[in-house]
Amino acid sequence: MSESQLRQDLVRYARSMYQRGYSSGGAGNISLKLPDGNVLATPTNSSFGDLDPDTLSKVTMTGELLAGEKASKEILMHLAIYRQRPQCGGIVHLHSPWLTALSCLPGLDNENALPPITPYQVMRVGKLPVVRYLPPGSPVIAEEVEKLAAEHNSKLLANHGPIISGKDIREAVFNAEELEETARLYFMLKPFGMNSQEEKRMPEIVVYAVEGRSAEQKKTLMVKITEAVVESFGVERDRVVVSIVETKASEKSRGGVLYCERGK
Ligand SMILES: O=C(O)[C@@H](O)C(=O)COP(=O)(O)O
């Protein structure tokens, strides 16, 4: 894709996010990797709603301004991520309402601020580690983000907002949207509790059997299966589900012969 098309793309995605409330005023910044190896970024104090493709900041990988207006004060944080994630072609930092609210909550799990709620979140976002609070634009934020970037696609800056990348600008925007929607779901569900994907991944064993075993026999089987799963998979006993599904001998067959007729 040409530089001119990429400039248009950045402006279009930024406007779309602005119109849907992902960014307000001069909050947030976006960047993308250009085919010549340099980086195109939103200028500092610009609004996602009215960017001009011709005045976007073009900087080298060391942050030197090549063209356009002065780059975002967070440009070092973007460059740190590009360094650590060579596969990454686009980055979005937002002050979107749900994620910013999340970033201000006390007692966050610093290794992962959001439980795995939906499979799409797990697929697009992965874990969301928290970066301790530092003033916006601080070069130390860039250093802290850089430590996490190789392993994590998304990061949550405490009392500030998310930063997330993708293989290109389109994917970075999609990932940012998924993350914001997940935070919204999190706050919606929090009062009720939620089944996390971790729990769903726990093993469930289903035993199909012909009717006729006593309750005691079935209980013994379930206990033994649970023990085997705990031992083999190393999971907590409480998370192993075993179900016995019984069928009448007149409703089950093998080789076309009903169980109730076998042995006659
Ligand atoms: O919180 C901040 O000031 C920055 O993180 C931000 O979102 C906007 O900064 P600029 O990109 O320099 O406008």
PDBQT file of the ligand as one rigid body, heavy atoms in Angstrom, charges set to zero:
ROOT
HETATM    1  O1  LIG A 301      -2.651  11.613  28.033  1.00  0.00    +0.000 OA
HETATM    2  C1  LIG A 301      -2.038  12.215  27.140  1.00  0.00    +0.000 C 
HETATM    3  O2  LIG A 301      -1.826  13.422  27.164  1.00  0.00    +0.000 OA
HETATM    4  C2  LIG A 301      -1.569  11.411  25.928  1.00  0.00    +0.000 C 
HETATM    5  O3  LIG A 301      -1.448  10.079  26.268  1.00  0.00    +0.000 OA
HETATM    6  C3  LIG A 301      -2.577  11.530  24.840  1.00  0.00    +0.000 C 
HETATM    7  O4  LIG A 301      -3.469  10.732  24.736  1.00  0.00    +0.000 OA
HETATM    8  C4  LIG A 301      -2.516  12.683  23.913  1.00  0.00    +0.000 C 
HETATM    9  O5  LIG A 301      -1.224  13.145  23.729  1.00  0.00    +0.000 OA
HETATM   10  P1  LIG A 301      -0.757  13.660  22.294  1.00  0.00    +0.000 P 
HETATM   11  O6  LIG A 301      -0.782  12.475  21.360  1.00  0.00    +0.000 OA
HETATM   12  O7  LIG A 301       0.582  14.231  22.494  1.00  0.00    +0.000 OA
HETATM   13  O8  LIG A 301      -1.789  14.683  21.868  1.00  0.00    +0.000 OA
ENDROOT
TORSDOF 0
